[in-house]
Amino acid sequence: MPLATSSVITSAIERSGLSVVAIFLLAIPGLSYLQWLQDPSLAQENGVLEWLQVSMILFACVMHSGRAGQLDRSSLLFVTHAGLALLTYSFALRELDFEQFGSSPLWLLLEKSLRLIRTVLWLGFFMLMYFRMKVIFSQRAFLFRLPVVWMSLIGGLFLIAGGLFDRQVFSNIAQPSSRFAEEVLELNGYFMILAATFFRSATKPTAARVAHVGHVE
């Protein structure tokens, strides 16, 4: 198949995928709101929305880890997916409330072990970033064009917006409504980070050939 034809088909598929993502971004808050009107506990601590967030972000962690595993360890795309895998792992630890599983010392040990692993992984990732910073900066335009990057950034904006409601910046909004807005915005944010893993342009040869340490083709 000619390269131009393949590119057109890929673009069409990705455009269709973006339409599906947009529909979900509208459906998630809409359906959640209708259910919340019937059952306000939906948005409470350790409620259904929080468990959906945990499930979604863990799935995103697995997917980004899998994408990273398909790439050359010296590529910027590996750094991108590995960084997102680590970020989603950190988000999952933030969302998980180990105390709800019981008072057994084993749960406390598991939580501390997972947090220690997170710290070690972040230190390793920062070292990796330090040695590749010049190449990353030189390829910033390429990276920001990748769906996995800009979709994850949009997801981050949803999370920031959710954080504003968590801190009750909007004091004129009732606490239950503020809580619901926080949980739905975070759910949309995690969905965007997960959805970004399904756009495979970041693992195509045309993208993967860019950005090795000390060498740019």
Backbone as CSV, one residue per row, in Angstrom:
resi,resn,N_x,N_y,N_z,CA_x,CA_y,CA_z,C_x,C_y,C_z
1,MET,0.845,-1.198,0.000,0.000,0.000,0.000,0.879,1.247,0.000
2,PRO,0.632,2.206,-0.894,1.435,3.422,-0.915,1.385,4.123,0.429
3,LEU,2.514,4.777,0.773,2.617,5.453,2.061,1.536,6.523,2.229
4,ALA,1.246,7.265,1.143,0.250,8.340,1.223,-1.123,7.782,1.558
5,THR,-1.486,6.653,0.901,-2.779,6.024,1.161,-2.874,5.525,2.590
6,SER,-1.793,4.899,3.065,-1.752,4.407,4.434,-1.918,5.549,5.425
7,SER,-1.285,6.673,5.140,-1.366,7.840,6.022,-2.788,8.377,6.089
8,VAL,-3.471,8.399,4.919,-4.849,8.881,4.872,-5.757,7.977,5.694
9,ILE,-5.594,6.666,5.552,-6.419,5.708,6.294,-6.191,5.854,7.794
10,THR,-4.919,5.962,8.177,-4.586,6.120,9.595,-5.203,7.387,10.164
11,SER,-5.125,8.472,9.403,-5.695,9.747,9.861,-7.202,9.639,10.038
12,ALA,-7.864,8.927,9.092,-9.319,8.755,9.173,-9.695,7.962,10.422
13,ILE,-8.931,6.922,10.711,-9.198,6.102,11.891,-9.035,6.932,13.162
14,GLU,-7.975,7.740,13.189,-7.722,8.539,14.382,-8.786,9.615,14.553
15,ARG,-9.269,10.183,13.428,-10.331,11.182,13.532,-11.597,10.547,14.092
16,SER,-11.906,9.319,13.640,-13.071,8.595,14.162,-12.890,8.327,15.652
17,GLY,-11.658,7.960,16.021,-11.368,7.700,17.429,-11.562,8.928,18.277
18,LEU,-11.160,10.084,17.763,-11.334,11.332,18.509,-12.814,11.661,18.692
19,SER,-13.621,11.321,17.706,-15.062,11.531,17.833,-15.641,10.676,18.955
20,VAL,-15.180,9.441,19.035,-15.627,8.541,20.108,-15.205,9.093,21.467
21,VAL,-13.960,9.579,21.552,-13.459,10.160,22.800,-14.330,11.346,23.219
22,ALA,-14.669,12.209,22.248,-15.503,13.381,22.540,-16.876,12.967,23.060
23,ILE,-17.447,11.911,22.462,-18.755,11.425,22.909,-18.677,10.933,24.351
24,PHE,-17.614,10.209,24.677,-17.443,9.713,26.042,-17.260,10.860,27.030
25,LEU,-16.522,11.892,26.621,-16.299,13.035,27.509,-17.610,13.739,27.855
26,LEU,-18.556,13.694,26.944,-19.876,14.266,27.206,-20.772,13.284,27.964
27,ALA,-20.637,12.007,27.641,-21.505,10.994,28.249,-21.163,10.748,29.717
28,ILE,-19.878,10.775,30.048,-19.469,10.480,31.429,-20.130,11.427,32.434
29,PRO,-19.997,12.757,32.257,-20.661,13.644,33.230,-22.182,13.593,33.145
30,GLY,-22.717,13.427,31.927,-24.165,13.389,31.773,-24.784,12.202,32.484
31,LEU,-24.270,11.012,32.220,-24.805,9.808,32.857,-24.535,9.806,34.353
32,SER,-23.338,10.296,34.734,-23.002,10.356,36.164,-23.962,11.279,36.900
33,TYR,-24.304,12.393,36.270,-25.203,13.361,36.909,-26.593,12.757,37.111
34,LEU,-27.096,12.075,36.094,-28.416,11.457,36.208,-28.436,10.418,37.328
35,GLN,-27.347,9.654,37.440,-27.277,8.644,38.504,-27.092,9.293,39.871
36,TRP,-26.329,10.387,39.897,-26.070,11.099,41.159,-27.357,11.688,41.733
37,LEU,-28.250,12.143,40.863,-29.536,12.663,41.328,-30.339,11.582,42.053
38,GLN,-30.173,10.334,41.613,-30.886,9.222,42.243,-30.153,8.709,43.487
39,ASP,-28.803,8.797,43.442,-28.002,8.252,44.537,-26.807,9.166,44.800
40,PRO,-26.945,10.132,45.728,-25.859,11.090,46.011,-24.574,10.441,46.532
41,SER,-24.679,9.206,47.061,-23.487,8.533,47.574,-22.509,8.163,46.453
42,LEU,-22.950,8.314,45.236,-22.105,8.006,44.071,-20.778,8.754,44.121
43,ALA,-20.800,10.005,44.611,-19.607,10.848,44.598,-18.927,10.927,45.963
44,GLN,-19.369,10.122,46.910,-18.759,10.165,48.232,-17.393,9.490,48.239
45,GLU,-16.663,9.688,49.339,-15.358,9.048,49.497,-15.508,7.537,49.346
46,ASN,-14.650,6.938,48.508,-14.684,5.500,48.220,-16.000,5.071,47.575
47,GLY,-16.648,6.027,46.897,-17.875,5.711,46.191,-17.614,5.143,44.811
48,VAL,-18.689,4.987,44.060,-18.594,4.362,42.731,-17.669,5.153,41.800
49,LEU,-17.792,6.478,41.804,-16.962,7.281,40.906,-15.476,7.141,41.219
50,GLU,-15.145,7.067,42.499,-13.737,6.903,42.863,-13.212,5.541,42.426
51,TRP,-14.046,4.516,42.552,-13.600,3.191,42.116,-13.474,3.115,40.594
52,LEU,-14.321,3.844,39.892,-14.164,3.932,38.436,-12.850,4.621,38.080
53,GLN,-12.506,5.659,38.840,-11.245,6.354,38.615,-10.062,5.411,38.810
54,VAL,-10.090,4.659,39.909,-8.989,3.733,40.202,-8.856,2.689,39.095
55,SER,-9.987,2.132,38.681,-9.957,1.111,37.623,-9.403,1.682,36.327
56,MET,-9.846,2.891,35.984,-9.424,3.519,34.734,-7.938,3.855,34.745
57,ILE,-7.454,4.378,35.866,-6.058,4.799,35.923,-5.122,3.595,36.003
58,LEU,-5.559,2.517,36.644,-4.746,1.297,36.654,-4.657,0.703,35.249
59,PHE,-5.767,0.731,34.532,-5.780,0.253,33.149,-4.844,1.108,32.298
60,ALA,-4.884,2.420,32.508,-4.000,3.321,31.765,-2.534,3.025,32.076
61,CYS,-2.244,2.720,33.341,-0.874,2.381,33.733,-0.387,1.142,32.994
62,VAL,-1.245,0.131,32.948,-0.890,-1.109,32.236,-0.685,-0.834,30.745
63,MET,-1.561,-0.048,30.152,-1.476,0.243,28.725,-0.219,1.047,28.378
64,HIS,0.074,2.084,29.163,1.278,2.879,28.895,2.542,2.046,29.112
65,SER,2.507,1.176,30.103,3.657,0.289,30.329,3.844,-0.637,29.134
66,GLY,2.731,-1.148,28.605,2.807,-2.006,27.429,3.340,-1.280,26.209
67,ARG,2.891,-0.033,26.006,3.389,0.764,24.886,4.892,1.006,25.031
68,ALA,5.318,1.336,26.253,6.748,1.578,26.487,7.564,0.324,26.181
69,GLY,6.985,-0.831,26.515,7.686,-2.088,26.271,7.879,-2.402,24.795
70,GLN,7.094,-1.766,23.910,7.207,-2.003,22.467,8.274,-1.125,21.814
71,LEU,8.795,-0.163,22.557,9.667,0.860,21.963,11.117,0.677,22.346
72,ASP,11.967,1.236,21.496,13.402,1.257,21.759,13.667,2.042,23.041
73,ARG,14.446,1.473,23.944,14.699,2.114,25.232,15.418,3.457,25.099
74,SER,16.031,3.700,23.951,16.765,4.956,23.775,15.927,6.034,23.088
75,SER,14.658,5.749,22.813,13.825,6.708,22.089,13.072,7.631,23.034
76,LEU,12.739,8.806,22.535,11.943,9.749,23.310,10.537,9.219,23.544
77,LEU,10.051,8.424,22.615,8.709,7.867,22.774,8.665,6.877,23.929
78,PHE,9.762,6.164,24.138,9.838,5.293,25.315,9.761,6.134,26.583
79,VAL,10.504,7.242,26.605,10.477,8.139,27.761,9.062,8.660,28.002
80,THR,8.359,8.998,26.915,6.999,9.529,27.028,6.058,8.522,27.675
81,HIS,6.027,7.304,27.136,5.106,6.300,27.669,5.534,5.813,29.052
82,ALA,6.837,5.692,29.268,7.317,5.278,30.592,6.952,6.330,31.637
83,GLY,7.096,7.597,31.265,6.732,8.673,32.184,5.251,8.665,32.509
84,LEU,4.421,8.425,31.492,2.970,8.382,31.722,2.574,7.147,32.537
85,ALA,3.281,6.035,32.319,3.018,4.833,33.118,3.325,5.106,34.587
86,LEU,4.435,5.791,34.837,4.811,6.121,36.213,3.843,7.126,36.819
87,LEU,3.413,8.080,36.015,2.462,9.085,36.493,1.130,8.440,36.870
88,THR,0.644,7.544,36.029,-0.625,6.874,36.321,-0.495,5.943,37.529
89,TYR,0.664,5.345,37.696,0.926,4.522,38.882,0.830,5.384,40.144
90,SER,1.396,6.578,40.076,1.339,7.509,41.207,-0.089,7.964,41.473
91,PHE,-0.841,8.226,40.404,-2.242,8.610,40.562,-3.042,7.497,41.242
92,ALA,-2.764,6.256,40.851,-3.486,5.127,41.430,-3.221,5.021,42.933
93,LEU,-1.974,5.230,43.331,-1.650,5.190,44.762,-2.331,6.331,45.512
94,ARG,-2.477,7.465,44.850,-3.165,8.595,45.478,-4.654,8.302,45.680
95,GLU,-5.252,7.631,44.717,-6.687,7.370,44.776,-7.042,6.202,45.689
96,LEU,-6.127,5.240,45.814,-6.419,4.066,46.632,-6.369,4.411,48.117
97,ASP,-7.379,4.009,48.836,-7.436,4.204,50.279,-7.250,2.838,50.935
98,PHE,-6.020,2.539,51.341,-5.716,1.207,51.878,-6.407,0.949,53.209
99,GLU,-6.760,2.006,53.927,-7.398,1.822,55.227,-8.745,1.112,55.114
100,GLN,-9.389,1.262,53.962,-10.708,0.635,53.803,-10.608,-0.879,53.684
101,PHE,-9.390,-1.387,53.438,-9.217,-2.835,53.293,-9.058,-3.539,54.639
102,GLY,-8.962,-2.761,55.716,-8.824,-3.359,57.036,-7.604,-2.824,57.763
103,SER,-7.458,-3.278,59.013,-6.372,-2.786,59.867,-5.185,-3.731,59.937
104,SER,-5.163,-4.727,59.104,-4.060,-5.683,59.120,-2.739,-4.988,58.776
105,PRO,-1.660,-5.325,59.501,-0.338,-4.736,59.206,0.138,-5.022,57.782
106,LEU,-0.400,-6.080,57.202,0.012,-6.430,55.840,-0.399,-5.355,54.836
107,TRP,-1.569,-4.742,55.054,-2.019,-3.673,54.160,-1.102,-2.459,54.276
108,LEU,-0.702,-2.134,55.518,0.209,-1.015,55.735,1.558,-1.293,55.084
109,LEU,2.034,-2.531,55.220,3.301,-2.910,54.605,3.214,-2.825,53.087
110,LEU,2.084,-3.284,52.525,1.899,-3.222,51.076,1.900,-1.778,50.595
111,GLU,1.166,-0.910,51.308,1.107,0.497,50.914,2.492,1.139,50.943
112,LYS,3.247,0.907,52.022,4.583,1.495,52.128,5.518,0.945,51.063
113,SER,5.366,-0.331,50.750,6.221,-0.947,49.721,5.937,-0.347,48.350
114,LEU,4.648,-0.181,48.038,4.268,0.397,46.740,4.739,1.842,46.625
115,ARG,4.667,2.586,47.732,5.123,3.984,47.718,6.644,4.060,47.603
116,LEU,7.344,3.111,48.218,8.802,3.069,48.084,9.199,2.768,46.643
117,ILE,8.488,1.828,46.028,8.745,1.507,44.623,8.514,2.738,43.754
118,ARG,7.448,3.474,44.040,7.160,4.698,43.295,8.314,5.694,43.405
119,THR,8.826,5.872,44.611,9.924,6.823,44.820,11.173,6.409,44.044
120,VAL,11.495,5.127,44.102,12.680,4.622,43.387,12.513,4.799,41.878
121,LEU,11.331,4.503,41.368,11.072,4.640,39.935,11.164,6.095,39.484
122,TRP,10.632,7.023,40.307,10.718,8.442,39.954,12.171,8.917,39.931
123,LEU,12.971,8.460,40.884,14.386,8.847,40.892,15.083,8.361,39.619
124,GLY,14.797,7.121,39.250,15.369,6.585,38.025,14.908,7.341,36.792
125,PHE,13.628,7.725,36.783,13.085,8.446,35.630,13.692,9.847,35.525
126,PHE,13.860,10.519,36.650,14.460,11.852,36.624,15.904,11.799,36.130
127,MET,16.620,10.736,36.485,17.982,10.572,35.963,17.954,10.379,34.453
128,LEU,17.002,9.575,33.987,16.838,9.348,32.555,16.532,10.654,31.837
129,MET,15.641,11.454,32.410,15.281,12.740,31.825,16.468,13.700,31.805
130,TYR,17.270,13.669,32.849,18.410,14.578,32.945,19.374,14.371,31.773
131,PHE,19.657,13.129,31.438,20.608,12.840,30.370,20.011,13.040,28.979
132,ARG,18.680,13.159,28.891,18.040,13.309,27.578,17.347,14.661,27.401
133,MET,17.524,15.540,28.371,16.799,16.802,28.350,17.053,17.599,27.084
134,LYS,18.287,17.658,26.623,18.610,18.447,25.429,17.873,17.906,24.210
135,VAL,17.854,16.586,24.049,17.166,15.977,22.916,15.655,16.174,23.034
136,ILE,15.120,16.017,24.239,13.686,16.205,24.454,13.278,17.626,24.088
137,PHE,14.067,18.596,24.540,13.741,19.992,24.260,13.809,20.279,22.761
138,SER,14.778,19.691,22.082,14.930,19.941,20.648,13.793,19.321,19.838
139,GLN,13.139,18.308,20.392,12.056,17.617,19.689,10.677,17.937,20.275
140,ARG,10.566,19.041,21.021,9.317,19.364,21.699,8.151,19.532,20.720
141,ALA,8.414,20.117,19.539,7.333,20.313,18.560,6.798,18.961,18.089
142,PHE,7.696,18.018,17.855,7.295,16.671,17.452,6.464,15.998,18.538
143,LEU,6.928,16.098,19.777,6.240,15.439,20.880,4.838,15.990,21.103
144,PHE,4.690,17.321,21.022,3.383,17.922,21.288,2.372,17.642,20.185
145,ARG,2.842,17.162,19.036,1.915,16.782,17.967,1.379,15.368,18.153
146,LEU,1.994,14.598,19.028,1.559,13.226,19.236,0.269,13.178,20.049
147,PRO,-0.717,12.404,19.609,-1.968,12.290,20.380,-1.740,11.884,21.827
148,VAL,-0.785,10.981,22.064,-0.546,10.513,23.426,-0.120,11.654,24.334
149,VAL,0.544,12.657,23.779,1.019,13.781,24.586,-0.083,14.811,24.809
150,TRP,-0.684,15.308,23.686,-1.660,16.381,23.878,-2.950,15.887,24.528
151,MET,-3.301,14.614,24.309,-4.482,14.082,24.989,-4.225,13.941,26.488
152,SER,-3.018,13.538,26.840,-2.671,13.427,28.263,-2.640,14.804,28.915
153,LEU,-2.189,15.811,28.175,-2.178,17.174,28.712,-3.606,17.673,28.965
154,ILE,-4.506,17.351,28.037,-5.915,17.719,28.246,-6.455,17.007,29.485
155,GLY,-6.074,15.727,29.626,-6.463,14.992,30.832,-5.950,15.679,32.084
156,GLY,-4.725,16.193,32.010,-4.162,16.920,33.141,-4.952,18.169,33.483
157,LEU,-5.458,18.847,32.465,-6.277,20.045,32.704,-7.579,19.685,33.429
158,PHE,-8.162,18.548,33.052,-9.360,18.089,33.772,-9.030,17.823,35.246
159,LEU,-7.869,17.226,35.494,-7.483,16.924,36.874,-7.247,18.200,37.672
160,ILE,-6.635,19.188,37.032,-6.416,20.479,37.701,-7.756,21.128,38.046
161,ALA,-8.682,21.073,37.087,-10.021,21.636,37.338,-10.702,20.911,38.495
162,GLY,-10.557,19.590,38.534,-11.126,18.824,39.640,-10.503,19.215,40.973
163,GLY,-9.200,19.504,40.950,-8.512,19.921,42.160,-9.043,21.230,42.713
164,LEU,-9.494,22.110,41.839,-10.073,23.382,42.291,-11.340,23.142,43.104
165,PHE,-12.144,22.179,42.653,-13.359,21.855,43.404,-13.011,21.123,44.698
166,ASP,-11.952,20.320,44.674,-11.512,19.623,45.879,-11.094,20.619,46.955
167,ARG,-10.457,21.711,46.541,-10.031,22.755,47.484,-11.138,23.769,47.765
168,GLN,-12.307,23.521,47.175,-13.482,24.383,47.376,-13.160,25.847,47.082
169,VAL,-12.488,26.037,45.939,-12.177,27.390,45.486,-13.465,28.165,45.210
170,PHE,-14.464,27.454,44.719,-15.755,28.080,44.403,-16.669,27.936,45.621
171,SER,-16.538,28.872,46.540,-17.222,28.765,47.836,-18.738,28.885,47.728
172,ASN,-19.223,29.415,46.604,-20.673,29.579,46.444,-21.370,28.294,45.993
173,ILE,-20.594,27.255,45.726,-21.170,25.976,45.304,-21.316,25.068,46.515
174,ALA,-22.466,24.452,46.651,-22.723,23.546,47.773,-21.714,22.406,47.787
175,GLN,-21.364,21.935,48.979,-20.324,20.912,49.112,-20.634,19.623,48.333
176,PRO,-21.873,19.097,48.384,-22.162,17.885,47.600,-21.974,18.094,46.093
177,SER,-22.395,19.253,45.588,-22.237,19.540,44.163,-20.768,19.715,43.808
178,SER,-20.013,20.354,44.699,-18.585,20.546,44.479,-17.867,19.201,44.455
179,ARG,-18.257,18.318,45.352,-17.669,16.982,45.408,-17.963,16.210,44.122
180,PHE,-19.196,16.308,43.655,-19.564,15.620,42.425,-18.754,16.157,41.237
181,ALA,-18.634,17.489,41.145,-17.874,18.084,40.049,-16.423,17.628,40.087
182,GLU,-15.849,17.568,41.284,-14.465,17.101,41.423,-14.295,15.690,40.880
183,GLU,-15.193,14.798,41.313,-15.049,13.386,40.919,-15.261,13.190,39.412
184,VAL,-16.227,13.901,38.837,-16.497,13.746,37.405,-15.360,14.329,36.562
185,LEU,-14.837,15.468,36.962,-13.714,16.056,36.226,-12.489,15.150,36.289
186,GLU,-12.238,14.578,37.445,-11.109,13.655,37.569,-11.339,12.398,36.736
187,LEU,-12.578,11.920,36.713,-12.893,10.743,35.902,-12.645,11.037,34.425
188,ASN,-13.050,12.220,33.963,-12.784,12.608,32.578,-11.278,12.721,32.320
189,GLY,-10.547,13.254,33.287,-9.103,13.377,33.129,-8.428,12.030,32.988
190,TYR,-8.791,11.098,33.845,-8.209,9.762,33.762,-8.638,9.055,32.475
191,PHE,-9.855,9.315,32.049,-10.306,8.728,30.781,-9.452,9.225,29.615
192,MET,-9.125,10.514,29.587,-8.301,11.059,28.513,-6.911,10.427,28.500
193,ILE,-6.332,10.253,29.682,-5.002,9.640,29.757,-5.058,8.187,29.299
194,LEU,-6.146,7.500,29.636,-6.326,6.122,29.160,-6.556,6.099,27.660
195,ALA,-7.455,6.961,27.158,-7.774,6.979,25.732,-6.544,7.265,24.879
196,ALA,-5.612,8.042,25.424,-4.399,8.389,24.678,-3.582,7.155,24.303
197,THR,-3.710,6.082,25.080,-2.917,4.878,24.798,-3.433,4.117,23.587
198,PHE,-4.664,4.403,23.134,-5.234,3.666,22.018,-4.902,4.278,20.658
199,PHE,-4.226,5.421,20.676,-3.793,6.033,19.427,-2.360,5.601,19.164
200,ARG,-2.194,4.739,18.178,-0.929,4.046,18.007,0.081,4.811,17.147
201,SER,-0.209,6.050,16.774,0.742,6.791,15.943,2.091,6.925,16.617
202,ALA,2.098,6.899,17.943,3.353,7.063,18.662,4.241,5.837,18.585
203,THR,3.726,4.716,18.063,4.552,3.528,17.956,4.775,3.134,16.498
204,LYS,4.347,3.988,15.553,4.586,3.701,14.145,6.048,3.982,13.812
205,PRO,6.608,3.300,12.800,7.992,3.537,12.426,8.280,4.994,12.100
206,THR,7.324,5.702,11.475,7.572,7.095,11.097,7.790,7.974,12.308
207,ALA,7.216,7.582,13.439,7.418,8.350,14.655,8.579,7.803,15.467
208,ALA,8.689,6.480,15.518,9.686,5.855,16.370,11.113,6.118,15.899
209,ARG,11.299,6.503,14.638,12.653,6.732,14.146,13.252,8.025,14.686
210,VAL,12.409,8.869,15.280,12.877,10.154,15.782,13.400,10.009,17.202
211,ALA,14.419,10.778,17.508,14.783,11.060,18.896,15.475,9.954,19.648
212,HIS,16.673,9.638,19.286,17.531,8.833,20.110,18.531,9.751,20.786
213,VAL,19.049,9.308,21.893,19.958,10.149,22.658,21.172,10.525,21.819
214,GLY,21.381,11.818,21.672,22.535,12.299,20.947,22.412,12.154,19.451
215,HIS,21.219,11.742,18.961,21.079,11.551,17.517,19.634,11.780,17.118
216,VAL,19.428,12.629,16.143,18.101,12.863,15.592,18.173,12.696,14.092
217,GLU,17.358,11.813,13.544,17.402,11.583,12.102,16.703,12.678,11.348
